[in-house]
Every structure is written in structure tokens, then in C-alpha cells.
Amino acid sequence: MERAFIQAPHELSTPVLQALAALREAAAPPFDDPDAPVRLADLPPVWRTLLLNEARVYEDILPLGCPEIARSDWTRLLTRMAKQLEQAYRIAGLLTLVERGPERDDLAEAPLLSHWAPGIAWHGDLVLTGHVTGHPRLESTWVHTTPLMGLDPRVRWARSWTRWYRLGESMGEEHRLDYWLARVPVALIETDDAQVAAHFVALRERVGRLLEPLVEPRR
């Protein structure tokens, strides 16, 4: 999530729409100067904090340290913020699903990922890679999932951004040659690597920070 945001859908959820409406109201121009730039100091603190924390995401529109932004660029900034907030909102929903764990029906028709291992994909996100069967869109082949939202090797399930997976046996040394020959663009890490646990901690923390304006958009 830090490096590669999944593209959010075009339709925004109600909490995101409400938060952005409050932000637009707070940044509304004076009646006598509709093209006046938006002064960041005039925004609610929760939004200023978000822009500061996510400076890398917005730096091409709002350079770090810039005290104001042109009204035309403000519209572009709102569009990008909407995508980021919507993604965070949907990830929060997936994390809630992961906390409960899958229902039996969730796994009944889920693809089976065998010879699996966690890894870092080319875009920087944590994923699972392995040999998949029973996927609704793919043939039996070596793949990597979309960004990983949850993993339970003991109960043998995983949740990616798009779907649940049943897990077969994890990747052993005898599977690595076939994996490398498939040229899956993932750098493998160990299943019990602290990087896996740290990823989920960091993901929850960042989503929580991003969603603060949805809780108190005017604060």
C-alpha cells in the first residue's frame, strides 16, 4: 500500500463523499474572488495532517512546504484524495472480513494456491505467489495474487484485494526451480518472516490514519 495504491473504483462510498463535501465547504473561495487559491492553513487540522503524512502521494500537485494551492490544482488534488480515501475505506472493510475469517461458503469455490510463498511484487506490495488451480479467470499456472490483506497458514487460507484463496502446501526447495522458470515477478520472503507480520501492522495503522477525516472531517 505504501508504494502502489490499488486503483479505486469510480463510485465513492457515502462516508468518503461526506468527508470530501465537508472539505470542499471548508475550502470554498470567497464570493468576491472565486479563483482565489486554497490556503492550507485554512483547512481543518485533520486534513492538513493527512496531506503532510501523504506528501509523496501528492507532491506533483502540492509540493512539500507550499502554503497554498491554485484553485485548478485543488480540483485535481481532491480527485486524487478521493481515490486514496476510497481505497483505504475498502481496505478497512477487507481487514474487518479478515479479522472474522472466511465463511465456509467463501472457501468452497475459492481457488487453490499450492506451493505458495509470500513475497514482494514488482510494485512493492506484499503478495502471495504459487501455483493456482480453480481460478475463475486463470488457467492452472504460476501466479501472484493482488496485494495481500490477510494470511492464516495454520487454517490454510489467504485473502487478497480481490478474493479468498485456499492454501495447499507451502513452497519447498523442490518447487523453486519450476517457480523461477515461470518468471513470476516476485521476490520471495519466508512465511514466518517478520516482514509479513510487520506488513499487516503497518497496513492497519496507515488505513486508520487515512480514515481519520471520515470520522471527524471538520476537526
MARBA-3410 file (N, C-alpha, C, O; in Angstrom, 1 decimal):
219
0.8,-1.2,0.0,0.0,0.0,0.0,0.8,1.3,0.0,0.4,2.3,-0.5 ~ 2.0,1.2,0.6,2.9,2.4,0.7,3.3,2.8,-0.7,3.3,4.0,-1.0 ~ 3.6,1.9,-1.6,4.2,2.2,-2.8,3.2,2.2,-4.0,3.3,3.1,-4.9 ~ 2.3,1.3,-4.0,1.4,1.2,-5.1,0.0,1.1,-4.7,-0.5,0.1,-4.2 ~ -0.7,2.2,-4.8,-2.1,2.2,-4.5,-2.9,1.4,-5.5,-2.8,1.7,-6.7
-3.8,0.6,-5.1,-4.7,-0.1,-6.0,-5.7,0.9,-6.5,-6.1,1.8,-5.7 ~ -6.0,0.9,-7.8,-6.9,1.9,-8.3,-8.3,1.7,-7.7,-8.9,0.6,-7.8 ~ -8.8,2.7,-7.1,-10.2,2.7,-6.5,-11.2,2.8,-7.6,-11.0,3.4,-8.6 ~ -12.4,2.2,-7.4,-13.5,2.3,-8.4,-14.0,3.7,-8.5,-13.7,4.6,-7.6 ~ -14.7,3.9,-9.6,-15.2,5.3,-9.9,-16.2,5.8,-8.9,-16.3,6.9,-8.5
-17.1,4.8,-8.4,-18.1,5.2,-7.4,-17.5,5.3,-6.0,-16.8,4.4,-5.6 ~ -17.8,6.4,-5.3,-17.3,6.6,-4.0,-18.4,6.2,-3.0,-19.6,6.4,-3.2 ~ -18.0,5.7,-1.8,-18.9,5.3,-0.8,-19.4,6.6,-0.1,-18.8,7.6,-0.2 ~ -20.5,6.5,0.6,-21.1,7.6,1.3,-20.2,8.3,2.3,-20.1,9.5,2.3 ~ -19.5,7.6,3.2,-18.6,8.3,4.1,-17.5,9.1,3.4,-17.1,10.2,3.9
-17.0,8.6,2.3,-15.9,9.4,1.6,-16.6,10.6,1.0,-16.0,11.7,1.0 ~ -17.7,10.5,0.4,-18.4,11.6,-0.2,-18.7,12.7,0.8,-18.5,13.9,0.6 ~ -19.2,12.3,2.0,-19.5,13.2,3.0,-18.3,13.9,3.6,-18.3,15.1,3.8 ~ -17.2,13.2,3.7,-15.9,13.8,4.2,-15.4,14.8,3.2,-15.0,15.9,3.6 ~ -15.4,14.5,1.9,-14.9,15.4,0.9,-15.9,16.6,0.7,-15.4,17.7,0.5
-17.2,16.4,0.9,-18.1,17.6,0.9,-17.7,18.6,2.0,-17.8,19.8,1.8 ~ -17.4,18.1,3.2,-17.0,18.9,4.3,-15.7,19.7,4.0,-15.6,20.8,4.4 ~ -14.8,19.0,3.3,-13.5,19.6,3.0,-13.8,20.7,1.9,-13.2,21.8,2.0 ~ -14.6,20.4,0.9,-14.9,21.4,-0.1,-15.5,22.7,0.5,-15.2,23.8,0.2 ~ -16.4,22.5,1.5,-17.0,23.6,2.2,-16.0,24.4,2.9,-16.0,25.6,2.9
-15.1,23.7,3.6,-14.0,24.4,4.4,-13.1,25.2,3.5,-12.6,26.2,3.9 ~ -12.9,24.8,2.2,-12.0,25.4,1.3,-12.7,26.3,0.3,-12.1,26.7,-0.7 ~ -14.0,26.5,0.5,-14.8,27.3,-0.5,-14.2,28.7,-0.6,-13.8,29.3,0.4 ~ -14.1,29.2,-1.9,-13.5,30.6,-2.1,-14.5,31.7,-1.6,-15.7,31.4,-1.5 ~ -13.9,32.9,-1.4,-14.8,34.0,-1.1,-15.7,34.3,-2.3,-15.3,34.1,-3.4
-16.9,34.9,-2.0,-17.8,35.2,-3.1,-17.2,36.2,-4.1,-17.5,36.2,-5.3 ~ -16.3,37.1,-3.6,-15.8,38.2,-4.5,-14.5,37.7,-5.2,-13.9,38.5,-6.0 ~ -14.1,36.5,-4.9,-12.8,36.0,-5.6,-12.9,34.5,-5.8,-12.2,33.8,-5.0 ~ -13.7,34.0,-6.7,-13.9,32.6,-6.9,-12.7,31.8,-7.3,-12.6,30.6,-7.1 ~ -11.7,32.5,-7.8,-10.4,31.8,-8.3,-9.3,31.9,-7.2,-8.2,31.6,-7.5
-9.6,32.4,-6.1,-8.6,32.5,-5.0,-8.0,31.2,-4.7,-8.7,30.2,-4.6 ~ -6.7,31.1,-4.5,-6.1,29.8,-4.1,-6.5,29.3,-2.8,-7.1,30.1,-1.9 ~ -6.4,28.1,-2.5,-6.7,27.5,-1.3,-5.5,27.5,-0.3,-4.4,27.0,-0.7 ~ -5.7,28.2,0.8,-4.6,28.3,1.8,-4.7,27.1,2.7,-5.7,26.8,3.3 ~ -3.6,26.3,2.8,-3.6,25.1,3.6,-3.9,25.4,5.1,-4.5,24.6,5.8
-3.5,26.5,5.5,-3.7,26.9,6.9,-5.2,27.0,7.3,-5.6,27.0,8.4 ~ -6.0,27.2,6.2,-7.5,27.4,6.4,-8.2,26.0,6.5,-9.4,26.0,6.8 ~ -7.5,24.9,6.2,-8.1,23.6,6.2,-8.2,23.1,7.6,-7.4,23.4,8.4 ~ -9.2,22.2,7.9,-9.2,21.6,9.2,-7.9,20.8,9.5,-7.4,20.3,8.6 ~ -7.5,20.8,10.7,-6.2,20.2,11.0,-6.1,18.7,10.6,-5.0,18.3,10.2
-7.2,18.0,10.7,-7.2,16.6,10.3,-6.8,16.4,8.8,-6.1,15.4,8.4 ~ -7.2,17.4,8.0,-6.9,17.3,6.6,-5.4,17.8,6.3,-4.8,17.2,5.4 ~ -5.0,18.8,7.0,-3.6,19.2,6.9,-2.7,18.1,7.3,-1.6,17.9,6.7 ~ -3.0,17.3,8.3,-2.2,16.2,8.8,-2.1,15.1,7.7,-1.1,14.6,7.4 ~ -3.3,14.9,7.1,-3.3,13.9,6.0,-2.4,14.3,4.9,-1.6,13.5,4.4
-2.5,15.5,4.4,-1.7,16.0,3.3,-0.2,16.0,3.7,0.7,15.7,2.8 ~ 0.2,16.2,4.9,1.6,16.2,5.3,2.1,14.7,5.4,3.1,14.4,4.9 ~ 1.3,13.8,5.9,1.7,12.4,6.0,1.8,11.8,4.7,2.6,10.9,4.5 ~ 0.9,12.2,3.7,0.9,11.6,2.4,1.6,12.5,1.4,1.2,12.5,0.2 ~ 2.5,13.3,1.8,3.1,14.2,0.9,3.7,13.6,-0.4,3.6,14.2,-1.5
4.2,12.4,-0.3,4.8,11.7,-1.5,3.7,11.4,-2.5,4.0,11.4,-3.7 ~ 2.5,11.2,-2.1,1.4,10.8,-3.0,0.9,12.0,-3.8,0.5,11.9,-4.9 ~ 1.1,13.2,-3.2,0.5,14.4,-3.8,1.6,15.5,-4.2,1.3,16.6,-4.7 ~ 2.9,15.1,-4.1,3.9,16.1,-4.3,3.9,16.7,-5.7,4.4,17.8,-5.9 ~ 3.4,16.0,-6.8,3.4,16.6,-8.1,2.3,17.7,-8.2,2.4,18.5,-9.1
1.4,17.7,-7.3,0.3,18.7,-7.3,0.6,19.7,-6.2,0.3,20.9,-6.4 ~ 1.0,19.2,-5.1,1.2,20.1,-3.9,2.6,19.9,-3.4,2.8,19.0,-2.5 ~ 3.6,20.6,-3.8,5.0,20.4,-3.3,5.0,20.6,-1.8,4.3,21.5,-1.3 ~ 5.9,19.8,-1.2,6.1,19.9,0.3,6.5,21.3,0.7,7.4,21.9,0.1 ~ 5.8,21.8,1.7,6.1,23.2,2.2,5.3,24.3,1.5,5.4,25.4,1.9
4.6,24.0,0.4,3.8,25.0,-0.3,2.6,25.4,0.6,1.9,24.6,1.0 ~ 2.5,26.7,0.8,1.4,27.2,1.8,0.0,27.3,1.1,-1.0,27.3,1.9 ~ 0.0,27.2,-0.2,-1.3,27.3,-0.8,-1.3,26.6,-2.2,-0.2,26.2,-2.7 ~ -2.5,26.4,-2.7,-2.6,25.7,-4.0,-3.6,26.4,-4.9,-4.7,26.8,-4.4 ~ -3.3,26.5,-6.2,-4.2,27.1,-7.1,-5.6,26.4,-7.1,-5.6,25.2,-6.9
-6.6,27.1,-7.4,-7.9,26.5,-7.4,-8.1,25.4,-8.4,-8.7,24.4,-8.1 ~ -7.4,25.5,-9.6,-7.5,24.4,-10.6,-6.8,23.2,-10.1,-7.2,22.0,-10.3 ~ -5.6,23.4,-9.4,-4.9,22.2,-8.9,-5.6,21.6,-7.7,-5.5,20.4,-7.4 ~ -6.4,22.5,-7.0,-7.2,22.0,-5.8,-8.2,20.9,-6.3,-8.4,19.9,-5.6 ~ -8.8,21.1,-7.5,-9.7,20.2,-8.0,-9.0,18.8,-8.3,-9.5,17.8,-8.0
-7.8,18.9,-8.9,-7.0,17.7,-9.2,-6.7,17.0,-7.9,-6.7,15.8,-7.8 ~ -6.3,17.8,-6.9,-5.9,17.2,-5.6,-7.1,16.5,-4.9,-6.9,15.4,-4.4 ~ -8.3,17.1,-5.0,-9.5,16.4,-4.4,-9.8,15.1,-5.1,-10.2,14.1,-4.5 ~ -9.6,15.1,-6.4,-9.8,13.8,-7.2,-8.9,12.7,-6.7,-9.3,11.6,-6.6 ~ -7.6,13.1,-6.5,-6.6,12.0,-6.1,-6.9,11.6,-4.6,-6.8,10.5,-4.3
-7.3,12.6,-3.8,-7.6,12.3,-2.4,-8.8,11.3,-2.4,-8.8,10.4,-1.5 ~ -9.8,11.6,-3.2,-11.0,10.7,-3.2,-10.6,9.3,-3.5,-11.1,8.4,-2.9 ~ -9.7,9.1,-4.5,-9.3,7.7,-4.8,-8.5,7.1,-3.7,-8.7,5.9,-3.4 ~ -7.7,7.8,-3.0,-6.9,7.3,-1.9,-7.8,6.9,-0.7,-7.7,5.9,-0.1 ~ -8.7,7.8,-0.4,-9.6,7.6,0.7,-10.6,6.4,0.4,-10.8,5.6,1.3
-11.0,6.3,-0.8,-11.9,5.2,-1.1,-11.2,3.9,-1.0,-11.8,2.9,-0.6 ~ -10.0,3.9,-1.5,-9.2,2.6,-1.4,-9.0,2.3,0.1,-9.2,1.1,0.5 ~ -8.6,3.2,0.9,-8.5,3.0,2.3,-9.7,2.5,3.0,-9.7,1.6,3.8 ~ -10.9,3.1,2.6,-12.2,2.7,3.2,-12.5,1.2,2.8,-13.0,0.5,3.6 ~ -12.2,0.8,1.6,-12.5,-0.5,1.1,-11.5,-1.5,1.7,-11.9,-2.7,2.1
-10.2,-1.1,1.9,-9.3,-2.0,2.6,-9.7,-2.2,4.0,-9.6,-3.3,4.6 ~ -10.2,-1.2,4.7,-10.7,-1.3,6.1,-11.8,-2.4,6.1,-11.8,-3.1,7.1 ~ -12.7,-2.4,5.1,-13.7,-3.4,5.1,-13.1,-4.8,4.9,-13.6,-5.7,5.6 ~ -12.1,-4.9,4.1,-11.5,-6.2,3.9,-10.8,-6.7,5.2,-10.8,-7.9,5.5 ~ -10.1,-5.7,5.9,-9.5,-6.1,7.1,-10.5,-6.6,8.2,-10.1,-7.4,9.0
-11.7,-6.0,8.2,-12.7,-6.5,9.1,-13.1,-7.9,8.7,-13.3,-8.8,9.6 ~ -13.2,-8.2,7.4,-13.5,-9.6,7.0,-12.4,-10.5,7.4,-12.7,-11.6,7.9 ~ -11.2,-10.1,7.3,-10.0,-10.9,7.6,-10.1,-11.2,9.1,-9.7,-12.4,9.6 ~ -10.4,-10.3,10.0,-10.5,-10.5,11.4,-11.5,-11.6,11.8,-11.2,-12.4,12.7 ~ -12.6,-11.6,11.1,-13.6,-12.6,11.3,-13.2,-14.0,10.7,-13.6,-15.0,11.2
-12.4,-13.9,9.6,-12.1,-15.1,8.9,-13.1,-15.5,7.9,-14.2,-15.0,8.0 ~ -12.8,-16.3,6.9,-13.7,-16.7,5.9,-14.8,-17.6,6.4,-14.6,-18.4,7.3 ~ -16.0,-17.4,5.8,-17.1,-18.4,6.0,-16.8,-19.6,5.2,-16.0,-19.6,4.2 ~ -17.5,-20.7,5.5,-17.3,-21.9,4.7,-17.6,-21.7,3.2,-16.9,-22.2,2.4 ~ -18.7,-20.9,2.9,-19.0,-20.7,1.5,-17.9,-19.8,0.8,-17.8,-20.0,-0.4
-17.2,-19.0,1.6,-16.1,-18.2,1.0,-15.1,-19.1,0.4,-14.5,-18.8,-0.7 ~ -14.8,-20.2,1.0,-13.7,-21.1,0.6,-14.2,-22.2,-0.3,-13.4,-22.9,-0.9 ~ -15.5,-22.4,-0.3,-16.0,-23.6,-1.1,-15.6,-23.5,-2.6,-15.2,-24.6,-3.1 ~ -15.6,-22.3,-3.1,-15.3,-22.2,-4.6,-14.0,-21.4,-4.8,-13.8,-20.9,-5.9 ~ -13.3,-21.1,-3.7,-12.1,-20.3,-3.8,-11.0,-21.1,-4.5,-10.9,-22.3,-4.4
-10.1,-20.3,-5.3,-9.0,-21.0,-5.9,-8.1,-21.6,-4.9,-8.0,-21.2,-3.8 ~ -7.4,-22.7,-5.4,-6.4,-23.3,-4.5,-5.0,-22.9,-4.9,-4.7,-23.0,-6.1 ~ -4.3,-22.4,-4.0,-2.9,-21.9,-4.2,-1.9,-22.9,-3.6,-1.9,-22.9,-2.3 ~ -1.2,-23.6,-4.4,-0.3,-24.6,-3.9,1.1,-24.1,-4.1,1.4,-23.2,-4.9 ~ 2.0,-24.8,-3.3,3.5,-24.4,-3.4,3.6,-22.9,-3.3,4.4,-22.2,-4.0
2.9,-22.3,-2.3,2.8,-20.9,-2.1,3.9,-20.3,-1.2,4.5,-21.1,-0.4 ~ 4.1,-19.1,-1.4,5.1,-18.3,-0.5,4.8,-16.9,-0.6,4.3,-16.4,-1.6 ~ 5.0,-16.1,0.5,4.8,-14.7,0.4,6.0,-14.0,-0.3,7.1,-14.6,-0.3 ~ 5.8,-12.9,-0.8,6.9,-12.2,-1.5,6.5,-10.7,-1.8,5.3,-10.3,-1.6 ~ 7.4,-10.0,-2.2,7.2,-8.6,-2.6,7.2,-8.5,-4.1,8.1,-8.8,-4.8
6.0,-8.0,-4.6,5.8,-7.9,-6.1,6.6,-6.7,-6.6,7.1,-5.9,-5.9 ~ 6.6,-6.6,-7.9,7.4,-5.6,-8.6,6.9,-4.2,-8.2,7.7,-3.2,-8.2 ~ 5.6,-4.0,-7.8,5.1,-2.7,-7.4,5.3,-2.4,-6.0,4.9,-1.3,-5.5 ~ 5.9,-3.3,-5.2,6.3,-3.0,-3.8,5.3,-3.6,-2.8,5.6,-3.4,-1.6 ~ 4.2,-4.2,-3.2,3.2,-4.7,-2.2,3.5,-6.1,-1.9,4.1,-6.9,-2.6
3.1,-6.5,-0.7,3.2,-7.9,-0.2,2.1,-8.7,-0.9,0.9,-8.3,-0.9 ~ 2.5,-9.8,-1.5,1.5,-10.7,-2.2,1.9,-12.2,-1.8,2.9,-12.4,-1.2 ~ 1.0,-13.1,-2.3,1.4,-14.5,-2.3,1.6,-14.9,-3.7,1.0,-14.4,-4.6 ~ 2.5,-15.8,-3.9,2.8,-16.4,-5.2,2.7,-17.9,-5.0,3.0,-18.4,-3.9 ~ 2.4,-18.6,-6.1,2.3,-20.1,-6.0,1.6,-20.6,-7.3,1.4,-19.8,-8.3
1.3,-21.8,-7.3,0.6,-22.5,-8.4,-0.9,-22.5,-8.1,-1.3,-23.2,-7.2 ~ -1.7,-21.9,-9.0,-3.1,-21.8,-8.7,-3.9,-22.8,-9.6,-3.5,-23.0,-10.8 ~ -4.9,-23.3,-9.1,-5.9,-24.1,-9.8,-7.3,-23.6,-9.3,-7.5,-23.2,-8.2 ~ -8.3,-23.8,-10.2,-9.6,-23.4,-9.9,-9.9,-21.9,-9.9,-10.9,-21.5,-9.3 ~ -9.0,-21.2,-10.5,-9.3,-19.7,-10.6,-10.3,-19.4,-11.6,-10.3,-20.0,-12.7
-11.2,-18.5,-11.3,-12.3,-18.2,-12.3,-11.8,-17.5,-13.6,-12.5,-17.5,-14.6 ~ -10.6,-16.9,-13.6,-10.1,-16.2,-14.7,-8.8,-16.7,-15.3,-8.5,-16.4,-16.4 ~ -8.2,-17.6,-14.6,-6.8,-18.1,-15.0,-6.8,-19.6,-15.1,-7.5,-20.3,-14.5 ~ -6.0,-20.1,-16.0,-5.7,-21.5,-16.1,-4.8,-21.9,-15.0,-4.3,-21.1,-14.2 ~ -4.6,-23.2,-14.9,-3.6,-23.7,-13.9,-2.2,-23.2,-14.2,-1.7,-23.6,-15.3
-1.7,-22.4,-13.4,-0.4,-21.8,-13.7,0.2,-21.2,-12.4,-0.4,-21.1,-11.4 ~ 1.5,-20.7,-12.6,2.1,-20.0,-11.5,1.7,-18.5,-11.6,1.7,-17.9,-12.6 ~ 1.3,-18.0,-10.4,0.8,-16.6,-10.4,1.3,-15.9,-9.1,2.0,-16.5,-8.3 ~ 1.0,-14.6,-9.1,1.0,-13.9,-7.8,-0.4,-13.2,-7.6,-1.0,-12.8,-8.6 ~ -0.8,-13.1,-6.3,-2.1,-12.5,-6.0,-2.0,-11.0,-6.2,-0.9,-10.4,-6.3
-3.2,-10.4,-6.1,-3.2,-9.0,-5.8,-2.7,-8.7,-4.4,-2.6,-9.7,-3.6 ~ -2.5,-7.5,-4.0,-2.0,-7.2,-2.6,-2.7,-8.0,-1.5,-3.9,-8.1,-1.5 ~ -1.9,-8.5,-0.6,-2.4,-9.4,0.4,-3.0,-8.6,1.6,-2.4,-7.7,2.1 ~ -4.2,-9.0,2.0,-4.9,-8.4,3.1,-4.9,-9.3,4.4,-5.0,-8.7,5.5 ~ -4.7,-10.6,4.2,-4.7,-11.4,5.4,-4.2,-12.8,5.0,-4.3,-13.2,3.9
-3.6,-13.5,6.0,-3.0,-14.8,5.8,-3.1,-15.6,7.1,-2.7,-15.1,8.1 ~ -3.5,-16.9,7.0,-3.5,-17.8,8.1,-3.0,-19.1,7.6,-3.8,-20.0,7.2 ~ -1.7,-19.3,7.7,-1.1,-20.6,7.2,-1.6,-21.8,8.0,-1.7,-22.9,7.5 ~ -2.0,-21.6,9.3,-2.4,-22.7,10.1,-3.8,-23.3,9.6,-3.9,-24.5,9.5 ~ -4.7,-22.4,9.4,-6.0,-22.8,8.9,-6.0,-22.9,7.4,-7.0,-23.4,6.8
-5.0,-22.4,6.7,-4.8,-22.5,5.3,-5.8,-21.7,4.5,-6.5,-22.3,3.6 ~ -5.8,-20.4,4.7,-6.5,-19.5,3.8,-5.7,-18.2,3.7,-4.9,-17.9,4.6 ~ -6.0,-17.5,2.7,-5.4,-16.2,2.5,-6.5,-15.3,1.8,-7.4,-15.8,1.2 ~ -6.4,-14.0,2.1,-7.3,-13.0,1.4,-6.5,-12.0,0.7,-5.6,-11.3,1.3 ~ -6.7,-11.8,-0.6,-6.1,-10.8,-1.3,-7.1,-9.6,-1.5,-8.2,-9.7,-1.0
-6.6,-8.6,-2.2,-7.6,-7.5,-2.5,-8.8,-8.0,-3.2,-9.9,-7.4,-3.0 ~ -8.7,-9.0,-4.0,-9.8,-9.4,-4.9,-10.6,-10.6,-4.5,-11.8,-10.8,-4.8 ~ -9.9,-11.6,-3.7,-10.6,-12.8,-3.4,-10.0,-13.6,-2.3,-8.9,-13.3,-1.9 ~ -10.7,-14.6,-1.8,-10.2,-15.6,-0.9,-9.4,-16.7,-1.6,-9.7,-16.9,-2.8 ~ -8.5,-17.3,-1.0,-7.7,-18.4,-1.5,-7.7,-19.5,-0.5,-7.5,-19.3,0.7
-7.8,-20.8,-0.9,-7.4,-21.9,-0.1,-6.0,-22.2,-0.3,-5.4,-22.0,-1.4 ~ -5.3,-22.6,0.7,-3.8,-22.8,0.6,-3.5,-24.3,0.7,-4.0,-25.0,1.6 ~ -2.7,-24.7,-0.2,-2.2,-26.1,-0.2,-0.9,-26.1,0.6,-0.7,-25.3,1.5 ~ 0.0,-26.9,0.2,1.3,-27.0,0.9,2.1,-25.8,0.4,2.0,-25.3,-0.7 ~ 3.0,-25.3,1.3,3.8,-24.1,1.0,4.9,-24.5,0.1,5.2,-25.7,-0.1
5.6,-23.6,-0.4,6.7,-23.8,-1.4,7.9,-24.5,-0.7,8.4,-23.9,0.3 ~ 8.4,-25.6,-1.3,9.6,-26.2,-0.8,10.7,-26.0,-1.8,10.5,-25.5,-2.9 ~ 11.9,-26.5,-1.4,13.0,-26.3,-2.3,12.8,-27.1,-3.6,13.2,-26.6,-4.7 ~ 12.0,-28.2,-3.6,11.7,-28.9,-4.8,10.8,-28.2,-5.8,10.7,-28.6,-7.0 ~ 10.2,-27.1,-5.4,9.3,-26.4,-6.2,9.9,-25.1,-6.8,9.4,-24.5,-7.8
11.1,-24.7,-6.3,11.6,-23.4,-6.6,12.1,-23.4,-8.1,12.0,-22.3,-8.7 ~ 12.6,-24.4,-8.6,13.1,-24.4,-10.0,11.9,-24.1,-10.9,12.0,-23.2,-11.8 ~ 10.8,-24.8,-10.7,9.6,-24.6,-11.6,9.1,-23.1,-11.4,8.7,-22.5,-12.3 ~ 9.2,-22.6,-10.1,8.8,-21.3,-9.9,9.6,-20.3,-10.6,9.1,-19.3,-11.3 ~ 10.9,-20.4,-10.6,11.8,-19.5,-11.2,11.7,-19.6,-12.7,11.8,-18.6,-13.4
11.5,-20.8,-13.3,11.3,-20.9,-14.7,10.0,-20.2,-15.2,9.9,-19.8,-16.3 ~ 9.0,-20.1,-14.3,7.8,-19.4,-14.6,8.0,-17.9,-14.7,7.1,-17.1,-15.2 ~ 9.1,-17.4,-14.1,9.4,-15.9,-14.1,8.3,-15.1,-13.5,8.0,-14.0,-14.1 ~ 7.8,-15.4,-12.4,6.9,-14.6,-11.7,7.6,-13.4,-11.1,8.6,-13.7,-10.4 ~ 7.2,-12.2,-11.3,7.9,-11.0,-10.8,7.7,-10.7,-9.3,7.2,-9.7,-9.0
8.2,-11.7,-8.5,8.0,-11.5,-7.0,9.3,-12.0,-6.4,9.9,-13.0,-6.7 ~ 9.8,-11.2,-5.4,11.0,-11.5,-4.6,10.5,-12.2,-3.4,9.8,-11.6,-2.5 ~ 10.8,-13.5,-3.2,10.3,-14.3,-2.2,10.8,-13.9,-0.8,12.0,-13.5,-0.7 ~ 10.0,-14.1,0.2,10.4,-13.9,1.6,9.9,-15.1,2.4,9.0,-15.9,1.9 ~ 10.4,-15.4,3.6,9.9,-16.6,4.3,8.6,-16.4,4.9,8.2,-15.3,5.2
7.8,-17.5,5.0,6.5,-17.4,5.6,6.4,-16.8,7.0,5.5,-16.0,7.3 ~ 7.4,-17.2,7.8,7.4,-16.6,9.2,8.3,-15.4,9.3,8.7,-15.0,10.4 ~ 8.6,-14.8,8.2,9.5,-13.6,8.2,8.7,-12.5,9.0,7.5,-12.3,8.8 ~ 9.5,-11.7,9.8,8.9,-10.6,10.5,8.3,-9.6,9.5,7.4,-8.8,9.9 ~ 8.8,-9.6,8.3,8.3,-8.6,7.3,6.8,-8.9,7.0,6.1,-7.9,6.7
6.3,-10.1,7.1,4.9,-10.4,6.9,4.1,-9.8,8.0,3.1,-9.1,7.7 ~ 4.4,-10.1,9.2,3.7,-9.5,10.4,3.7,-8.0,10.4,2.7,-7.4,10.6 ~ 4.9,-7.5,10.1,5.0,-6.0,10.1,4.2,-5.4,9.0,3.7,-4.3,9.2 ~ 4.0,-6.1,7.9,3.2,-5.5,6.8,1.8,-5.3,7.3,1.2,-4.2,7.0 ~ 1.2,-6.3,7.9,-0.2,-6.2,8.4,-0.4,-5.1,9.4,-1.4,-4.4,9.5
0.6,-5.0,10.3,0.6,-4.0,11.4,0.6,-2.6,10.7,-0.2,-1.7,11.0 ~ 1.5,-2.4,9.7,1.7,-1.1,9.1,0.4,-0.8,8.2,0.0,0.4,8.1 ~ -0.1,-1.8,7.6,-1.3,-1.6,6.8,-2.5,-1.1,7.6,-3.1,-0.1,7.2 ~ -2.7,-1.7,8.7,-3.8,-1.3,9.6,-3.6,0.1,10.2,-4.5,0.9,10.2 ~ -2.3,0.4,10.5,-2.0,1.7,11.1,-2.2,2.8,10.0,-2.8,3.8,10.3
-1.8,2.5,8.8,-1.9,3.6,7.8,-3.3,3.8,7.3,-3.8,4.9,7.1 ~ -4.1,2.7,7.2,-5.5,2.8,6.9,-6.2,3.6,8.0,-7.1,4.5,7.7 ~ -5.9,3.4,9.2,-6.5,4.1,10.3,-6.2,5.6,10.2,-7.1,6.4,10.4 ~ -5.0,5.9,9.9,-4.6,7.4,9.7,-5.4,8.0,8.6,-5.9,9.1,8.7 ~ -5.4,7.3,7.5,-6.1,7.8,6.3,-7.6,8.1,6.5,-8.2,9.0,5.9
-8.2,7.2,7.3,-9.6,7.3,7.5,-10.0,8.3,8.7,-11.2,8.5,8.9 ~ -9.1,8.9,9.3,-9.4,9.9,10.3,-10.3,11.0,9.8,-11.2,11.5,10.6 ~ -10.1,11.6,8.6,-11.0,12.6,8.1,-12.5,12.1,7.9,-13.4,12.9,7.9 ~ -12.7,10.8,7.8,-14.0,10.3,7.6,-14.7,10.3,9.0,-16.0,10.3,9.0 ~ -13.9,10.2,10.1,-14.5,10.2,11.4,-14.9,11.6,11.8,-16.0,11.9,12.3
-13.9,12.5,11.7,-14.2,13.9,12.1,-13.7,14.8,10.9,-12.6,15.4,11.1 ~ -14.4,15.0,9.8,-13.9,15.7,8.7,-13.7,17.2,9.0,-12.9,17.8,8.2 ~ -14.3,17.8,10.0,-14.2,19.2,10.2,-13.2,19.5,11.3,-12.9,20.7,11.6 ~ -12.7,18.5,11.9,-11.8,18.7,13.1,-10.5,19.3,12.6,-9.6,19.6,13.4
END
